[in-house]
Amino acid sequence: MTSVIDISQRITTKGENPLIVFTKSKQSQENSKLERRLQELKFKQELRKDWILFIVRDVVIYSTIILFILAASGYSLFMHIYR
């Protein structure tokens, strides 16, 4: 079994770009905590981005479109009344 480990270590460290092999047993408790924290931060960042897109798209743009339609129809009605 030690020969298999030696061969795998030689394969992963050979060449200009060595392969990096991660296993659960090699990760320390701190690494797993940092990864969990990183995943939480990424999730919060995506959630903020989704909320910003929601506010810009659904609130600002749709409200502007509705106000433009109401203004155009009001102007059209005004022009038809005073003709």
C-alpha positions as CSV (number, residue, x, y, z in Angstrom):
1,M,0.0,0.0,0.0
2,T,2.9,2.3,0.6
3,S,4.0,1.9,-3.0
4,V,0.6,3.1,-4.2
5,I,0.9,6.2,-2.0
6,D,4.4,6.9,-3.2
7,I,3.3,6.6,-6.8
8,S,0.3,8.9,-6.4
9,Q,2.5,11.5,-4.7
10,R,5.0,11.3,-7.5
11,I,2.3,11.7,-10.1
12,T,0.7,14.7,-8.3
13,T,4.0,16.5,-7.9
14,K,5.5,15.8,-11.3
15,G,5.7,18.5,-14.0
16,E,5.3,22.3,-14.0
17,N,1.8,22.4,-12.8
18,P,1.5,19.7,-10.1
19,L,-1.9,18.3,-9.3
20,I,-3.4,19.3,-6.0
21,V,-5.3,16.5,-4.3
22,F,-7.6,17.4,-1.4
23,T,-9.2,14.8,0.8
24,K,-11.5,15.2,3.7
25,S,-9.0,13.6,6.1
26,K,-6.3,16.2,5.3
27,Q,-8.4,19.2,5.9
28,S,-8.2,20.7,9.4
29,Q,-11.0,22.0,11.4
30,E,-10.0,25.6,10.6
31,N,-10.0,25.0,6.8
32,S,-13.6,23.6,7.0
33,K,-14.7,26.6,9.1
34,L,-13.1,29.0,6.6
35,E,-14.7,27.2,3.7
36,R,-18.1,27.3,5.4
37,R,-17.6,31.0,6.1
38,L,-16.6,31.6,2.4
39,Q,-19.7,29.8,1.2
40,E,-21.9,32.0,3.5
41,L,-20.3,35.2,2.2
42,K,-20.8,34.1,-1.4
43,F,-24.4,33.3,-0.6
44,K,-25.0,36.7,1.0
45,Q,-23.3,38.4,-1.9
46,E,-25.6,36.6,-4.4
47,L,-28.6,37.5,-2.2
48,R,-27.6,41.2,-2.2
49,K,-27.1,41.1,-6.0
50,D,-30.5,39.6,-6.5
51,W,-32.2,42.2,-4.3
52,I,-30.4,45.0,-6.1
53,L,-31.5,43.6,-9.4
54,F,-35.1,43.2,-8.1
55,I,-35.2,46.8,-6.9
56,V,-33.7,48.3,-10.1
57,R,-35.7,46.1,-12.5
58,D,-39.1,45.7,-10.8
59,V,-39.5,48.9,-8.8
60,V,-37.7,51.6,-10.8
61,I,-38.1,50.5,-14.4
62,Y,-41.6,49.2,-14.1
63,S,-42.7,52.3,-12.2
64,T,-41.1,54.5,-14.8
65,I,-42.9,52.6,-17.6
66,I,-46.2,52.9,-15.9
67,L,-45.8,56.6,-15.3
68,F,-44.8,57.1,-18.9
69,I,-47.9,55.2,-20.2
70,L,-50.2,57.2,-17.9
71,A,-48.6,60.5,-19.0
72,A,-48.9,59.6,-22.7
73,S,-52.5,58.5,-22.3
74,G,-53.3,61.7,-20.3
75,Y,-51.8,63.9,-22.9
76,S,-53.7,62.0,-25.6
77,L,-56.9,62.4,-23.7
78,F,-56.2,66.1,-23.2
79,M,-55.6,66.6,-26.9
80,H,-58.8,64.8,-27.8
81,I,-60.9,66.9,-25.3
82,Y,-59.7,70.3,-26.5
83,R,-60.0,69.6,-30.3
